[in-house]
Amino acid sequence: MKGRETSKFVLGCVLGVCGLFALAILVGWFMGKEDATGLMAAICAPAGTALGYYYWKAKNENLSKYGGGHHRDEDEETRHY
């Protein structure tokens, strides 16, 4: 049996915990807590960061595994026309 990748495990844990907190905040919002929207933003930020990191990591792994398409030359970025 093949083991699970660590990054997928961490991503699942972060999203699971953020989902539980988001659910608890939604319940609090329906109960009339006014600070729920600010707390929701604070909880969604780590989830967005984890997703962004995971997609960045997967993209780089796929580029190294399958070869990339066109790679920009560093001189292109600094060239002045």
C-alpha positions in Angstrom: 0.0 0.0 0.0 1.4 3.3 -1.0 1.7 6.0 1.6 0.0 9.3 1.4 2.0 12.4 0.5 2.8 14.7 3.4 1.6 17.8 1.6 -1.8 16.2 0.9 -2.1 15.2 4.5 -1.2 18.7 5.8 -3.6 20.3 3.2 -6.4 18.0 4.3 -5.8 18.7 8.0 -5.7 22.5 7.4 -8.8 22.5 5.3 -10.6 20.2 7.8 -9.8 22.4 10.8 -10.7 25.5 8.9 -13.9 23.9 7.8 -14.9 23.0 11.3 -14.1 26.6 12.6 -16.0 28.0 9.7 -19.0 25.9 10.6 -18.8 27.0 14.2 -18.5 30.6 13.1 -21.6 30.3 10.9 -23.5 28.8 13.8 -22.4 31.8 15.9 -23.4 34.2 13.1 -26.9 32.7 13.0 -27.1 33.1 16.7 -26.4 36.9 16.4 -22.7 37.2 17.0 -21.6 40.4 15.2 -17.9 39.6 15.0 -18.5 36.4 13.0 -17.6 38.0 9.6 -14.2 39.1 10.8 -13.5 35.7 12.3 -14.5 34.0 9.1 -12.0 36.1 7.2 -9.3 35.1 9.7 -10.2 31.5 9.4 -10.3 31.5 5.6 -6.9 33.1 5.2 -4.9 30.0 6.3 -7.0 27.8 4.1 -6.3 30.0 1.1 -2.6 30.1 1.9 -2.5 26.3 2.2 -4.3 25.9 -1.1 -2.0 28.4 -2.8 1.1 26.6 -1.5 -0.2 23.2 -2.5 -1.0 24.3 -6.1 2.3 26.0 -6.4 4.1 22.9 -5.2 2.1 20.6 -7.5 2.8 22.9 -10.5 6.6 22.8 -9.9 6.6 19.1 -9.4 4.7 18.6 -12.7 7.1 20.9 -14.5 10.1 19.0 -13.3 8.4 15.6 -13.9 7.0 16.3 -17.4 9.2 19.2 -18.5 8.0 22.7 -18.8 6.8 24.5 -21.8 8.3 27.9 -22.5 10.6 29.1 -19.8 11.2 32.8 -19.7 14.7 34.0 -19.9 15.8 36.2 -17.0 17.1 38.7 -19.5 13.6 39.1 -20.9 12.4 40.5 -17.6 15.2 43.0 -17.3 15.5 44.0 -20.9 14.7 47.7 -21.6 13.3 48.5 -25.1 
